Amino acid sequence: MTAIQKEAKNLQQEYLQTFIQRYTQRTQTSKNLAQQYRPVLADKTSIGFNFSPEIKELCYPIAVERSHGSRLWDIDGNEYIDILMGLGINLCGHNPLFVQTAIAEQLQRGMHIGVQNTLAGEVAQLISDLTGMERVTFSNTGTEAVMTAVRIARAATKRQKIAIFTNSYHGHFDAVLVRATRTEYVKKGIRRVIAHKAESGSFFGKLAQPIEANLAANLNPKAVPAAIGIPASAAYDVLILEYGNERSLDIIRKHRHELAAVLVEPVQSRHPELQPHEFLHQLRQITQQLGIVLIFDEMVTGFRIHPGGAQAWFGVQADIATYSKIVGGGLPLAVIAGKTSYMDYIDGGQWRFGDDSSPQIPTTFFAGTFCKHPLALAAARATLQHLKTQGIPLHEQLNQRTSKLVSDLNTEMKNEGIVIKFTSFGSFFAIAASQSAIPPTAMNLLSYHLLAKGIHLRQGDKGGFLSTAHTDTDINAIKQAWIESIQELKTGGFMTD
């Protein structure tokens, strides 16, 4: 290690020691709570996204006692402006009055489960009105909804394979917890370096562009398990493609006789800077021509970017779409919606009383004790009625405020000479990882700095959500906290110009 490297390392260690002391003093009760229940509570949030020995003393979640509007209050009495917002659930802030009222009224009527809920049809109709989907059914979580959508596609097409895209997230069941091979990730890394060099005008970058093009054209769609405990067999019926790359469309054509569905997160929560409008239209055209079911995973984009979700935004109608988060009004609820020809595999299709009609479509298996929970449906009805009443202006105003925040942050980063670029999709904003130069350690520390400044998000997150409850004062505080946190990391030697 050179003298300069040693000096930089010492600077980082001194800075980190001071910061850890300040942060843990502020949140000591949350830390004690994590330690107290670690023997009995198996909780991944306690280790954060990227556990490492040097930040071990920071690896505990903030324990929250109360929430309202745009704010949270932790067990130590600290107040936060929340940008985690229930992982995107709380479009209208925490505990909005219209949801409170709906839940209180339903509590008076009871929490009857295992019988038909009187709200089910009305909530299904509201979802159909907003999204344009023909038929609707309910489950409890996003994972269950995606799992059901894939099962419907396989039942309808009598094919087994599905295709998903690198960097997408579709829940935690084995069939979608797969990734590309390490070779593909190495190739993508090389392509990013070449693309960056070419954009900067580098002679090497221009010289290597044919190499980049060749790497992009040669995709290996083989999937491998993404975590231990997932059998290799789970990856056998999955193709991993590159989102936005036209070569992926060629692979879909090649496997057309095997593919039941293409599962797509229209704008990936892990990669929101990629918003491939034309690619989505081509994907829709190809899947339609080949009889492959197009499934949109709208857990994040549904009811956030537009009342009709990403389908309305991009002008692409999926065969099946899955929703959760916002639609439940803060309670566990997920939705599988789609065209009649596919959703009929849930119940056999249409028939009427008083004639000789009967279900004509063979049904696949679908169940769940807590599907159509009375409290969740009451909250969903209130939320959907609110969105329908407020209309598109609610989303337009929120999207514009988020775009302004991102623009201001990007201007500040450029003025500071820091290679970080923010991006947004609707009211979700984040650091654009593919367009930023931020070391992993700095990225891991950034969320802790924001928490120390009273901006709440998960450890390791690189962005957040705005809600209609966030005021202009809140947004200015959010902006200032991001700027100050990045500047402090730079001062501590964790970032360079």
C-alpha positions, 0 to 999 in steps of 0.5 A: 500500500502506497503512502497516498493509499494509506492516508486515504484509508486512514481518512475513511476509517476516522470519518467512519468511526465518528459517523458510526458513533453519531448514528448509533447514539441517535438510534440506540434503542433501535439497535438494542431492540435488534440485539435483544430479539436476534436470537428468536427473530430471523430478520434479514432487515437486521443485516441491511443490503450489504453486510460488511465488518466495517459497518457492522455496528450500523446493521440494524433497522430503524424501529418505527412506533408511529406514522402519519402523512409523510412522517415516521417516528422511531422508538428513540423519538426521532422524526423522519420524512419517509421516502420508503413509503411502505416500499411504494405502497403509500401513494397518498401518505401514511394512514390517509383519512379515507382509508382509516374510515373505511377500515373502521367501518368494516371492523364494525361489520366483522372480519369474516373469512371463507365466505364471499365478501360483498365488496369483491365484485365492486373492487374488481369493477373499479380495477377493471375501470381504471386499468382496462383489464377484463377480469380480476381476481385477488390474492395476498402478495405480489409473489402469489400474484405473479406465481398465479399469472405464470400458472395461468399462462402455462395452463392456457398455452400448454407450454412450460418455459417463461422468459424474464429479464435481468435486473427485474424482480418478480417476488420470491418463489423459486421459478423467478429467483434466477439470474444470468450466468456470471459470464453474462454479467462480465460481458455487460460490465465490459460493454458498460466500460466501452460505452462510457469510454465512447461517450467521453470521446475516448479513442479506445472507446471508439475503437472498441465499439465493434466489440461492444456490438458483438457482445450485445448480439451474443446473449446466453439466455441460460438461467441459474439459481439466484440464491442457495436453497433454490434447486437447479431444476427451478431454472430449467424452464426459465430464459434470462434475457436483456431488457431493451436489447433487440437480440432478446426478441430474436431469442423469444422467436427462436423459443416460440414453441416452448414459451408460455409467457414473457414476464416483464417489469415495464420499468425495473425498480432496480434499473429505472433509467431504462424505459424502452418504449419502442422495445415494449411495443415490439415485444407486444407485437411479437408475443401476440403473433406467436401466441405467447402470453405477455405478463406485466408485473405492475407491483411498483408501476401500477396506479403510480405512474398513471391510473392505468399503470405502465400499460396506459403510460406506454400504450401497451396492453398486456394479456395479464397484469399483476398489481399490489402495493398501492391498490391495497391501501396499506393492507396486504392485497394483490391482484391478478387481472387480464383478458377474459380468455386467460382469466377464465382458467381461474373459474371456467368462464361465463355461464348463466342461471336458468339455461343449459350453460356451464363452465367451458374452460378447464381450470387450474388450481388457485386458492388462499385463505386470506384472499379477499380479506374484508379489511383489505378489500375495504381499504382497496375500495376506498383507495380506488375510489379516491384515485378514480375521483381525483383522476389523472391530475393527481398523478401528473402533479406528483410526477412533475414534482418528482421530475423537478426534484431529480432535475435539481439534484442532477444540476447540483451534482453537475455543479459539484463535479460528482458523477452521479445521475438521478432518474425518475419514473413517475413519483419513483426516483433513484440514482441511475446506477448505470450512469453514475460512478459511486463506489459500493461502500459509498452507496451502502453508507449513503442511506445511513447518512440520509437516516441520520438527517431524518430522511427514512429509507432502507439501508442500501436503497438508492432512491425512494417514493414521493406521495401526495402527502409530501409538502414542498418543504419536505421535498426541499429537505429531501433534496438538501439531505441527499446533497449534504450526504453525498458531499460528506461522503466525498469529504470522508474519502469515500467518493472522488470527483 
